[in-house]
Structures are given as structure tokens and as C-alpha cells.
């Protein structure tokens, strides 16, 4: 177990490369099971969740070889194991992404209820309904899901019950080896969903409508090997932008893909944050004046998450910390997960003026000088938000449970130290 020890109030300056997107890497690694030919993935982040998924791939019989430079080569066996170990699956919510390729390729998959962040109820109903529409037989046991397709999967016109990212990805994975054509309506369209679609097209699949909420997939009898590129992590990039703003720093984020940040620019702009697009990079200038932009007639503005291309739910915690350093009042409305604001008491203990109205809404009044505290990270996104708060706070902070942050951010303390942050990783008592 590790903790981060942070001395705050140091402006960060310099250049940092955007890491690969965890939420693209995980489904793209699952997609390697769709073929027995080699699949190479570039820009794979070296983080805990990716290592857990690689371990799962090995358990079902795939060979995974690092090629250097954050590139992995995966070769799945001809007859993958269809029942990965329960204990390993329960470490990672994305373990359920194995269901789509195993069901399509082998006609069978047995998977336990997955793990992941405890940010509220995250049901699998939409996944199961999509598999059933494609012809799967599903038996729901108290602790696992038994999926069978003894006659194979067939194309279908699917309307997803919710715009779930992972359910969309599972439906894409399964439909790519189904007989006939599939339409997925009310599909998620986040950048990582698009990256998955582009990989499957490179493997010989046919997907139209990439980047929209309606996908048209023509199933193939087989897919072949390919080389795919994982895009930048737009959540980490958004966090780095906020970090520069609250510390008064000047940061150039290379390979940030600015087109992924239009809604973030709009949302952070309501708090006074500005940046420049420099080709594929984002430059955040120093010493910005953070002021809440009121609504018409002086109304209190609201920041709320929404499915893509709305403001990402995974940046809500970061936006809340950013709001504590902006002059004015803002309502943060996190409607997608009922437990995502449960970490805010830690921020209040640092001196933030926040009123938690209910599990979904919090009113932030800023600016509030923050002070170092001993804290614990409950999940990836809250952990990164607390790290941002600690880096702009007066004095010393300790963030326990650092492995939660490690699940989504590659060598974060090393990369931030290169920008001038005073942060060290230590063994927890």
C-alpha cells in the first residue's frame, strides 16, 4: 500500500505528454480476443487497470508481449478459455468486456459480477439485453452470468436502455462477429468508443456511424490481426488543465487532441479557465483569473455531466475542486452516479466552502484557501481531484490509498514532479 505526500502552493510549469486513455485501452485489449492473429496496440498506459486486464487475457489463453514504447502485442489462442478466474474479474469492472468477444467467438462466457469504483449502482441490465437481442441465452445467477449462443449470434436492431459506454462496447464486440447486420441505437459515442470502433475496422470489421449515437455494424465470419492506436486520455488532460489553473501554472500538454475538449472548454470557461490550441497540443497560460460566469439575470450557473458530447462524468470531481478556487457561486450537479459526491467531506475538511445538498448536487462558493490534510482516495476520479486540491493547498497533505489513483494514471507523481510539483510516493503504515 502506498500514499502520496504533497507540499502545495507551487505553480507547475513545463511540458507533459498526454497518457493513453484507460477507457480505450481496456475494450481494445478485449477486442484482441476476436481473432487468433496478432494485434498490436500503441500508446497503452502502464496503469493498474491495464495490468489487470492483461492478466485476464493471459488467463483465457492469450499471449501478451510488450514491444517497448507502451506498445503491446496480443495473440489470442484459437479456443480461448471462457470462464476467467472470479477473483481477478472482481478487481476490475471492465472484466465484463470479455463477455462480448468470448460469446461471439466461442459461443459461451461465464463471468462473475465485476468490480470497479464504488460510485453507486452500475447495473449490467443494458449489456444483458443487448446480448439477448443478438441471440444469446443468459442465465443470471446470484454471483455470476452464464451466457450461451449455441447457434451463434445474429444481427439485430438494438435500442440500448441507457447510453452506457461499456454496454455499447460489449454490443460492438459481439456484433462484429455476428451473422448479418446490426444497428445499435442510443449508443455511447465517447472518444474511447470511437477508438474501439476504429480498431475493429482495422481488423476487417465494418462499422458505420462512428462518433454518432447510431452504429451500423456488418458482422464478419472472422477478423484478422491489425495495429491500433489508443488515443489520449481526455479525462487526464482535463485534470491537468484544471491543475495548471488552480496552481497558477503554465503547462503545455502534448498530444491532447483538442477536438475532444470542446465541452470541457465550455464548462471550465464558466469558471474562468482559458487555454490555447496549438495543433494537437493544449497550452494553459499562467496566472489566470478564476471567476464564475453567472447566468442570464445573474443566476447561479450549473455544471452538470451528460453523455458524450456532454461534460464527462469523470471530470465532475475535478470541476468541483476547480470551482473552490473561482470567485463566485456554482451548482455542481452529478446526476449519473448517486455516490460520486460522497468524497466531498474530505475537501470540506481542507477548507472548501461546499454545501452538499443531496447525493447528486453540491453548491460551491469560492474562492476558498485550502489547507493540507491527511486524506484517503476512495476512487480514481475523486483521488485525482484530491491530488489537485492538495497541490494548490497551503502546507502538507497525505493521500492514502494511492493505488486507486494508480488505476487510472500512469506514473503520475513522476510526471508531475517534472512540472515542479513537490510530491513523493511513500509506503503506507
N, C-alpha and C positions, 0 to 999 in steps of 0.2 A: 504494500500500500504506500502511496506517495502523497505528498502535499506540495503546494506551491507557496513559497514565501515571497511577498511582493512589497517593495517600497514604492509608494505612489508619488504623484505630483512631478513626474518627469516628462517633458514633451518628447514625443517619439518622432524621430526623423530618419529618413533613408528610403531604401527601395526593398520591396518584398515581393516574392513571386506568389501568385495565387496557387493554392494547392488544388489537387484533383478533387472532384465532387464525390464525397462519400455516397450520396444518394444516387449517383450514376454508377459508381464502381460496383455496388452490391448487385443490382439487377443485371448489369453487363457480365459480371462473373457468373451469375446463374445462367445467363444465356449461352455460356460456353458448353453447357450440357446438351444443347440442341444438336450438336454434331460430334462425330468422333474425330474430326480433323482438327489440327492445331488452330487455336485462336489466340492472337497476341493483343494485349491491351496496354496502351501507353498512358502515362500520367496517372498511374494508380496511386492513391495516397497510402502511405505506410502508417496506418492507424489501427487501433484495436478491432474495430468492427470489420475492417477488411481482412485482418489476420484471422478473425473468427470464421468469416465466410470461406476463406482459402482452406482452413482446416476442415470445414464441412465438405467442400469439394473433394478433398483428399479422402474423406471418409466414404464418399459414394463412389470412389474409384478413379478420380481424375488425377492426372499428373500435373503439378504446378511447378514451373521453373522460373525463377527470377532472371531476367536478362540484363539487369542493371538499368540505371536511369529511370526508376519507377515503372518499368515495363515487366509484365508477366506473360508467360506463355503457358496456356492451359490445353491439355489434351484429355478429353473425356473418354472413358472406355466405351466399348460397343454396347455393353449391357450394364449400365450403372446400377448400383445398389439403390433400392427405392425406399429404404427405411433408415434415414440417418439417425445418429445417436440422440436420444431425447435430451440428455444433459447439455450437449453442445447447442442444440437448437434453441433451448430455453435461455441461452445467453444473448440471443440476437433476434429481434423482431423480423429482420429481413430473411431469416432462415426459411420463412414460409414462401419466399420466392422460388425455392426449389420445387414447389408443388407444380407450377406450370410446365417447366421443361421435363420433369420426370413423368408427369401424367401424359404429356404429348408424345414423348419418346418411348416410354416403356409401358404405357397404359396402366400405370399404378404408382401411387405415392402414399406413404404413411408418415404423417408429420404431427408432432405434438403442438399444443398451443405455444406460440412463440413468446420470447421475452421482449426486452427493449425498455425504453424510458417509461416511467410511471407518471404519465401526464394526463391520465384519465382513461376512460373506456375507449378501446380501439378495436371494435368488433371485426370479425372476418366474414360477416354475412355477405358483403358485396363480392368477395373473392369466390365464395362457395356458389352463389347464384350464377356468376359468370361461367364457372366450370360446368355447372349443371346445364346451362344453355348450350354449351358446346358438346353435350352428350355424356358427361361424366356422371357416375353414380357416387354419391357421397354418403358416408356413414359418420355421423357426428357422435363421438364418444366423449365421456366427461373430460378426458385429458388428451385426446388426440383426434385427428381427422384421417379417415380412411377413404382414399379417392381411387376409383377404378374406371377404366374405359376399355372394357374387354373387346368392344367392336371398333375401337379408335374414336377419335374426336372428329366432329364435323362442324362446318361453318355455321354461323348463326348471326342473327341481328340482335345485338345485346344493348340494352339500355341499363347502364350502371345505376344502382340505387343511390350512390353518392359519388362525387367526383374524387374518388380515392386514388392516390398516386400508386400505391402498391397493388391495389386491385386492378388498376389499368395495366400495370406492368405484367402481372400474372396472366391477365387475359391476352395480352400481346404475345407473351411467351408461348402460351398454349395454342393460340390461333395460328401461329406461324407454321406449325406442323400439322394443322387440321386439314381435313378434306374440304375443298370448296372455299367459299368466300365468307368472310366475317366482317361485320360492321360493329364497331364499338362506339356507342353514343354516350354523351355525358362523360367523356374520357378526360382524365387529367392531362395537362399539356406542359407541365413544368420542364425546364431545360434538361433535367436528368431523364425524363420520359423520352424527350426528343433524342438524346444521346443513345438510349437503348434502341429506339427505332432505327436510327442510322446504322448501328452495329448489325442489326438483323438484316437490313437491306444489303450491307456489305457481305453478309454470309449467304446471300442469294435469295433472301425473302423479298416480298413485295408489300410495301406499306405506303398508302397514300393518305394525305391529310396530316402529315407530321407537323406538330405545332398548333393544331386546332383541337377542338373538343369532339370531333368525329373522325375516327380512323377506319380506313378500308384496308383489310388485310386479305391477300390471296394466299391460301395455305400451300405449302410445298411438301413433296414426299420426303425430301431431305434438304438439309442445309450444309454448306461447306465451310471450311476454315476462312479466316479473314483477319485483318488488323484493324483495331478500333481505337479511337482516341477519347479519353474521358475528359469532359470539359471542366472549366474552373468551378470551384465551389462558390456559388453566388451568396451563400449564407456566410461563409467565412469572409468573403470580400466585403459584404455589408457590415460585418462586425469590425473589420479593420478600418473602414471608413468612419464608423462611429468612434472607434478608439482614437483615431487621429483627431477628430473633432473635440472630444472631451478632454484630451490632454494638451490641446493647443499645438499639436504636432503637424509635421509636413511629411506626407507619405506618398510614394509612387507605388502603385500596385500593378505589377506587370502581369499580362495575360489575363486580365479581369473580365474580358468580354462585356463591354459596357452595355450592349443591347439587352443583357439580362437584368439591367438595373434601372429601367425606366420608372417602375412603380416605387422602387426604393428611393430614387432621386426625388420623386414627387412627395413621398411620405417624410423622408428625412428633411426635405426642403421646408416642410411646415415647422420644423424646429430650428431652422436657420442654417442647415448644413448645405454647403455647395461643393462641387468638385468639377474638374475638367476632364474631358475625354481626350486622350492622346493616342489615337489609333486603337489598339487593343488594350491599352493601359488606362488606368484611372489615377489622376493626380489630385490629392486632397491638400489644399493650401493651409498654411499655418494661421493660428490666432483668429479663428472665425468667431463672429459674434452670434451666439446661440440665443435666438429669440423665437418664442412661439408665435406663429402667424395665426391670428384669430380668424374665425369665420366671418361671414357677412353679418353686419349689425353687431359686431363684437362678440359673437357667440363662441363658446368654448369649442375648439376643434376636437375631432375624434380621430384616433389612429386605430384602424381595425384590420385584421388579417382576412384573407379571402383566397379561394383557389386561384391558381395562375390564370391570367397575368396580374392578379391582385397582389397585395402586400403579403410576403411569405409568413406563415405562422411561425416558422423557426426563427424569424427576426424580431418577433414581438418582444421577447425579453430584452434584447439589445436596445430596441426603441424605447423601452421603459427607462433603462439606465440613462440613455441619451436625454430623455425628457427631464430627468432630475437636474441636468446641468443647463437647461434652457430657461430663459426668463419668461414666465407665464404659466398658464394652466392648460392641461390637456387631458383628455379622457383616453385611456388605453382600453380597447375592447377586444379581448381574445375569446372569440365565440366558438372556436373549433374544438378546444380541449378544456374540459372542466377543471383540470388540476394544474394547468400550466402556470398560474399565478401564485401557487402555494409557496414559492420561494421568496416572495417579496418581503416577508418579515425580516429576512436577513439584510435586505437593502435598507429597510427602515431602521434597523439597528445601527447602520452606518451613518445615519443622519438624514436620510432621504425623507422628504415630506410627501408621503403617499397614503391615500385612503383607499383601502381595498373594499369596494362596495359589495362584491359577491364573487363567486369563483371565476367570473368572466370579465369583470370590469374593475379598473383602478383609476383614480384621479391623481395626477401628479402635479405638484406645484413646485416650480423651480425659480431660480437655481438654489440648490442645497449643497453646502460644503459637506463632503463625505469624509469620514474618518476610518482609519484602518481597524479591522476587526478579525477575529478568528471565525471562519465560516466553513461550510461544507457544501460541496456541489451535489445537488440532487439529480441532475441530468445534464446532457451535453449542452443544451442551449442556455439553461439557467447558469451552468458553470461558466460558460464563456461570458455571460452578462456580468457575473460577479467578478470575473477577472478584469473586465473593462472598468467596473466600479472601483476595484482595488487599485488599478493603475492611475486613476485620477483622484484617489483619496489621499488625505493627509496622513502620513505615518505608515505603519507596517501592518500588513494583512497576511493571514494564513488561510489558504483554501485547501481543506482536506478533501479526500475522495477525488484526487486528481485524475484517477483512471476514467471517470465519467467524461472529463474534457478530452482525454486521450482518445476516446472512442471516435471523436469526430474531427480532431485537429492534429495534424502531423507536426511533431517536434515543436510545439507551439512556443515553449519557453526559449528554445534556441533561436527561433526566428524573430521573436520579439526582443530578445537581448541584442540582436544585431541592429535593431532600431533604437537602442538606448534604454530599453526597459530594465529595471532592477528586479529581476525575477529569478528564483532558483527553485529547483526541484529537490526535495529532501524526503528521506524515509519517514513515514508517519510512525508515531509511537505505537 
